[in-house]
Amino acid sequence: MKKINRFLLFGLSVLGISSIDAQEKRSLTLDEAVHLAWDKSNEVGLANAKVSSKKYELQSAKNNQYPDFKISGQYQRLANASINLKSSQNSNSGSLPIVDQLMIGQINASIPVFAGFKMQNNIQLHENLYEAETATATHTKEEVAMKVINLYASLFKAQKTVALLKENQKRAEQRAFDFSELEKNEIIARNDLLKAQLQVSKIKLSIDEALNHVSIVNFNLVSLLKLPKETQIEIRESDFANFKMDNIPTSEQPALENRKDLQAVQLQEKASKANVKLAKGGYYPSINLIGGYVALDLKNVVTVQNAMNFGLGLSYDLSAIFKNGTAVKLAESKAMELQNSEAMLSDYIKIEVQEAIENYHLAIQQNEVYGQAVAQSSENYRIIKDKYDNGLADTNDLLEADVEQLSANINKTLAKANIIQKYYALLNATGQLTSTFTISKL
């Protein structure tokens, strides 16, 4: 029985080691993570596919200005055809020809000359829609990049929190061990030992919660980057926190010039104006140059060769005079919708930029305060520790000073990451996020 238990324990230990080895650890810089998301994410892939669709729609619109060229041919077998020749010359002949087949060949060409400016406006419409979709795709890349930044920063904060908690855990466990020895020698009360042990338990619970948060954020980031789900991303301090922030935006003007979602709406508005002109083209006639060639052979009756034709074709939908007014009003109404959408988006962007500026400056101020708090809490812990060693402070004071020092260190570490996160949020609000990572890759 003991041998079986030993075998089971050995098997479980092997499985545990295998599962740990199966977790691939990977270090990624923020720049690498953003570009990986751009290459792999479904959002960017869908946006690029939409751009390709608009490109083909534009090409299709341009193709409408080229001539229509058609070739057709027929061969028909006739059965017992009844021939009645009206010609006097043929009516005097004794026998009628046997007609049992018909062959026809045609070549037709039509060149559009005028269609109420529909073709030009249709091309302009699709050019604007293509450019708008391209701007939307760029905005999608910015949104994906911001998702990566938020997850990356959250993972960095969570990992640093775990590291600080584990560092504090060692000190708390050592304190609990020291208190245990003192309690054995009846130097301190058992209640003081229990307080130290309780603090160790609380730190363990905090570490478990922090590790759970690391696991959740890591899985979300790995899923976004399309990496194997067992991948564990490790973020070094140099991968994220050590870089220089330049060209800090201070107004909404860069956003009004660079925001791709605003550019997309503006281009859609241009497309709507072209659509109004396109709808008004229904009031005009269509004129085409037409030409063709016909070859015909009705066996034993007639053969036609080199029958070329050319001329001018004119078509006009008289009902459009009455019906087209609704189509024009509909196009004008949609153009008005986009004008209002642009105005609303401009106002929203101004608010978003101002909030991003304020949040960035707040993060800087908080970092300064947390820096002071680290120095103050460290000095406070040193003083309380000296007092405790000299019997002038109790265990509660010592443990409280230790917790305050840990909290200050965590807040200071997270504040550094928060500044970077708010900096990128400000770049995103002003439409400069994509260019930042594109330049860094070059």
Salt bridges, closest charged atoms under 4 A:
ASP31 OD2 - HIS35 ND1 3.42
GLU43 OE2 - LYS147 NZ 3.45
GLU57 OE1 - LYS54 NZ 3.56
ASP100 OD2 - ARG77 NH2 3.44
ASP100 OD1 - LYS299 NZ 3.81
GLU142 OE1 - HIS139 ND1 3.55
GLU143 OE2 - HIS139 NE2 3.55
GLU181 OE2 - LYS184 NZ 3.74
GLU237 OE1 - LYS160 NZ 3.15
ASP239 OD1 - ARG236 NH2 3.16
ASP261 OD2 - HIS139 NE2 3.94
ASP261 OD2 - ARG259 NH2 2.83
GLU352 OE1 - ARG259 NH1 3.12
GLU379 OE2 - ARG382 NH2 2.52
ASP386 OD2 - ARG382 NH1 3.25
ASP389 OD2 - LYS385 NZ 3.07
ASP402 OD1 - ARG171 NH2 2.50
ASP402 OD1 - ARG175 NH2 3.44
